[in-house]
Amino acid sequence: MTDTPVLQARGLNKSFGAVVAAADINVDVPTGERLSLIGANGAGKTTFVNLVTGYLKPDTGDILLEGRSITRRNPRQITQMGVCRSFQIPQLCEGMTPRQNLLVAVGASRPNFSFFRPVGAEGAGEQVGELLDRFGIEAYADRPVSELPGGVRKLLDIAMALVRHPKVLLLDEPTSGVSSEEKFGLMDTVMAAVSSEPVTVLFVEHDMDIVTRYADRILAFYAGEIIADDKPDEVLSDVRVQRYVTGTAK
């Protein structure tokens, strides 16, 4: 990990009527960091992710990727520039197999993509095979997505986000809907899969066991503000975080 910020937020503000979803958000994210976003529902975590990925536009402020503003770009342009995401509810083609979903993702990631050309051309099959292997889902490769366990669906969604070799990967609650027995195995797989690439990972998470094990740093949100920004031990011992986020204040 270097000290050069791959992602920066400067003075981000976003309101929905009287509801403040982002209040003067300022963040520097170094290249290679594993950054977790925590907070109660409605605290501003997903708003921040949606601002970074272009699904929302800030009322004021700027977002920079490697020093270049991406604030007014649309989601597809931001993805092409190197910011990719997975979703709390995996965005998959239910009637297709993991292999087919990944083939479409690989094909769509290429500049010469056309609906009139086979998506398996130009080495796409090799890339898909490598991703299936890296995420440990080869055994499910040719089963319909609709039949897959929740954890496998999560891994497939994240594998599809990694197709473009992004600079920044945002994961929205990667362990939600996954059993307590599976959650650490899933995150071990994800972190091992991304470790072979120079990608910065931001993940929204409610499970503090996951956060403390996998995050280098935590941003804690409350009422649209960042109320703590530090290493996991420091953030989770903060009185405001214990009161407003983890509910452990005495």
Buried (B, 14 or more C-beta within 10 A) or exposed (E): EEEEBBBBBBEBBBBEEEEBBBBBBEBBBBBBBBBBBBBBEBBBBBBBBBBBBBBBBBEEBBBBBBEEEBBEBEBEEBBBBBBBBBBBEBEBBEEBBBBBBBBBBBBBBBEEEEEEEEBBEBEBBEBBBEBBEBBBBBEBBEBBBEEBEBBBBBBBBBBBBBBBEBBBBBBBBBBBBBEEEBBBEBBEBBBEBBEEEBBBBBBBBBBBEBBBBBBBBBBBBBBBBBBBBBEBEEBBEBEBBBBBBBEEEE
